[in-house]
Amino acid sequence: MKLKKSLLLGITALTLGLSVSATAVSANHNFFYWEHPHWVTVTKASTIYKIKRVYPLANSYVVKKYRVHRGHHLLIHHAASFTWMVESGHFNSNGYYTYSVGRSGYSWFKQGIH
């Protein structure tokens, strides 16, 4: 009887473990992972916009454009109002200006510093 219960418990744990791992979401598609800044390496040339923040945010406007090339390292995170916000080096957002990348999706960068 003890062997039967332990076998049943083992099979249940294995089944539950497989179902959880099969439904795990990759870090690229998890909004909460990108809530905090992460270092990335740019794989496609992109434009970073310096945006003057005014309220309401719909009235914000572009002040300047910067071009970053392949191999450039950025500290980025996802934001609700702007697709990708940059938080590193010269592109450091504050209460007056926001630096945002003019691309959407994940195809323009590679996670980590390469």
N, C-alpha and C positions, 0 to 999 in steps of 0.2 A: 504494500500500500504506500509506503514511504517513497519507494522508487517511482511509482506511478505519479505521485504528486510532484516530485522534483522534476520528472521528465515533462510533465504538463506545464510547470512553471518555466522551465527552460525554453520550451517551444513558444510559449506566450511572449516571453521576453525577447526572443529572437525575432518573432513576427513584428512586434511593436517597434523594435529597433530598426528593422528594415523599412517599415512604413514611414518612420520619422526621417530617416536619412534620404529616402526617395523624394520627400516633399521639401527638403531644405532648399532655401533660396540662395542663389549665388550673391556674393557681395556686390557685384555690379548692379544688380537690380533691386537692392534693398535700400529704401529711402533712409532708414534710420542709420545705416552705415555711413552714408554721405552727409548726415546731419553735422558731423564734425569734420574739420579739414584733414585732408590726406595728401601726401606728396604724389605727384604724377609726372610722367615724362611725356611731352607732346610728340605725337607721331605724325601729325599733319599740320602744316602751317595754319595758324588761326589768328583771328583778330580779337583783341581785348579792348572793350569799350570803357572809357571813364565816364560814368554817368553821374550827373548832378542830381542829388536826391531832393525832391520837393514833395510836399504832401498836398493832395493825395499822390501816391506813388505813380498813378497813371500819367501824371504831368511831368515826371522825370524826363530828362533829355540828355543826349550824348554830348559831351564836351570835347573829347579827344579820342583818337583811335591809335592803338599800338599793334604792331605785327610781331608775333612770336613764331619762331621757326622750329622745325623738327629738332628734337633733342633738348629743348628748353625745359627746365624743371619748374613746376608751379605747385603751390599749396592751394587746393581748391575744395570747395564743398557745395552741395546742392542747396538752393534756397527756394522759397515759395514764390517770391516776386521776380527773381532773376534766375535763369536756368543754372548757370555755373558761376559762382563768385570766387574771385581770386584773392588770397590772403597772404601773399608773400612778396618780400623784397620791395621793389618800387611800386608794385600793385597792391598796396595795403589799404583796404577799405576803412572808412571811418564814418562819422555821423553826417558828413557833407557829401562825400563822394563814394561811389561803389564801383569796383572794377569787375566787369562781367565778361565772360568769354562768349563770342558770337556763334557758338555751335551748340547743338543739342545732342543727346545720346552719349554713347561711350566709345565711339569709333575713332575719335581724334586724340586719345591719350592712352597710355599704358600705365597701370598702377605701379607705384614705386619709382625709385630713381635708378635708371639704367644707363 
